[in-house]
Amino acid sequence: MDLSKRQEQIIAIVRENGPITGEKIAELLNFTRATLRPDLTVLTLSGILDARPRVGYFYVGNQTASVFGELLRKSLVRDYKSVPIVVHEQTTAYDATVTMFLEDVGTLFVVRDGGILCGVLSRKDLLKLAIGQTTLKEVPISIAMTRMPNIYTVKPETSIYDAGKLLIHAQIDSLPVVIPSEVASGQWEVVGRVTKTTITRLFVELGESKQV
């Protein structure tokens, strides 16, 4: 299992100081507890660290890490992706907000005709519009979304492990799953999504030794 530099720093701190709370780890690394939460989750679920309520994190070792990592590398996005929640690029910010609320998601994928990915819209993007006192019913989401090619994507054959690393690296909640468009050369069609919930669900399945 390949670890990030920050995850290696966390392991070193826990080995030397454990048991130690997440807040103390964050303090020593000069990060917020929320920033370290994904790393602590990965290290705990992989068996390198363990945690006890009101006690903190302590080092266990990586006896199971190689097996766990191999399972994640063999698990492909195409087998775990969810239905993408998409809106057209001409959708207003107001309608996008309603869609986000009704679908209970934090990210919308913006498409043009043919399902071609052209943008990603997050809660933060809509919040910026609202704070700016913009009339949401009159503003198209195209002015607030992140546009291609500045969008992180994965393909159906991408491993769940690599998708999880990308989510952490990019500090985002959701990734569009794309395939080459059959109607527009050089463009990408959205066929699914992978979220932090997707990754967490797989971790739980592996932890319960379910067939995945």
N, C-alpha and C positions, 0 to 999 in steps of 0.2 A: 504494500500500500504506500503510494507516494504521499508524503506529508508536505504541507506548505511550511515556509520558514516560521510563520506565526504559530502553527501547530507544534512544531519542534520546540519553540520557545516555551509554550505552555507545558509540554511534557517535562522539559528540564526544570521548570519552576515547581511543578507538582512533585517530581522525584525528590527534589531537594527540600521542599517545605511542607509536603503533604502530611496529614490532610489539610487542605487549604480551600477557602471559599472562593467562589467565582468572582465575587467583588474584590477580594484581595489580589487574585490573579490579574484582573483588569487594571487594578491600581498599579501593580508592578510593571505592567506593560504599557501603561498610559493609554488605555483604551476604555471605552464604556463596556459595561457588562453586556449590553445588547449586541455590541459589535462582536464580542467573543462567543456569543451563544451558539452560532452555527458550528464553530470550531470545537467547542466543548461537547456539542451533541455528536459530532462525527467521532471524536476521540473516545467518547463514552460508549457509543453503540458499536464501535469497532473492537472494544475490549481492551484498549490501551489504558484508559482511565476508568475508574469507578467512582460513584458518588453516593453519599449518604446524607439524608436530610439532617440539617442542623450540625453537620460535621464538616462536609466539604468533599473535595475531590482528592483521590489518592491514586498512586501509580499501581497498575496491575501487571502490565507487561503487554507484549504483543503476540502472545501465543496463538490467539485466534485471528489476529489481524490479517495475516496472509490469506487465510481461507475466506474470511469475510470480504476482503478486497477482491478476491478472484470471483466471488459470486456477483459482486456489484459490476465488475467488468464484463461479465457474461450476460447480465441483464440489460436488454436493449430498450431504447426509448419507444420503439414501435409497439412493444408489448405492454407498456404502462401509460402511454400518452392518453390525455383526456380530450374531449371535444373542445375545439377552440371557440372562444367567445369573440366574435368579430363584428365590426361595424364598418359601414362604408365611409370613405374619406370625406364625403359631403355631409355626414351626420353632424348635427349641431352639438355643442358642448352640453347643452341641457339634456338632449336625448341620450347622449353617451353616459351622462351621470345616472339617468334613470335605468339604462341597461346595466350599468355596473352594479347598481343597487339591487335590481331584480334578480340578476344572475349571481349575486354575492361573490364577486371577484374583485381583485384589486388592479387588474390589468386587462385592457382590451387591445385586440389586434386590429389594425386598420387596414382595410383592403380596398382595392378598386375592382372593377368588373373582371370576372374570371377568378376571383379569390386570390388575386395577386397581392402579396404583402407589400405595403407601402409605408407603414408606420406602426408605432406602439404607443398606447396612451395609458398613463398610470393615474392613480388617485392624486399623486403629487402634482401632475400636470394640470388636472382639473382644479385642484385647490389653488394653484397659482392664478388661474383665470378668475376664480371667485374672489380671491383677495384683491385682485386688481380691479374689482368692481365692474368687470366686463359683463354685459348682458348675455348670459349663457345661451339664450334662445336664438340669438342672432349670430353667434360665432361658430364657424365650422371647426371641427377638431383638428383640421390640418394645420392650423396655426400654432397648436400647442404640442402636437405629438412629436416623438422622436422619429426621424425619417431614416429610410434606407439610404446609404449602406451602414448607418451607425446603429444597427440593431444586432444584438446577439441572437443567434439561432442555433438550432440543432437539427439533425436529420434523423429519420427513423432508425438508421443503423448505428447511431451514436450510442455509446454505453451510458447507462444511468450514472455510473461513476463520473464520467466526463461531464455529463449534464449537471450533476451536483457541484462539481468543482467550478463550473462556469457560473452557476447561480451565486456561489460564494464570492468568486473573483469579481463579478460585475456588480455585486450587491443589489440584485434584483429579485423579484418574487416569482417571475414566470418567464418561460422561454417558448417562442413559437417553434413548432416542428414543421419543417418545410421540405418540399420536393421541387425539382425543376418544373416550371410551368410548361404545359403542352401547347399553350396558346400564345405565349409571349416569350420569345427567346431571351435568355439571360435573366429572367425574372423567377421569383419563387412563389409557389402556391402554399398557403397555410393548410395543413392537414391535421394539426393537433397542438397540444400544449403540454409542457412539463412544468410543474410548480414545486415549491418547497414541500407542499403537502404530498405530492407524488413521491418525492424522495423519502419523506418521513414514513409514509405508508409502507414502502418497501423495506425500510429499516425494521419496522415493527414485524413484518412478515418474516424477515430473516431471523429476527430475535426470537420469534415464536417457533422457529424451525418449520414453518409452513412450506409446502411445495410452491415455488414461485416460477 
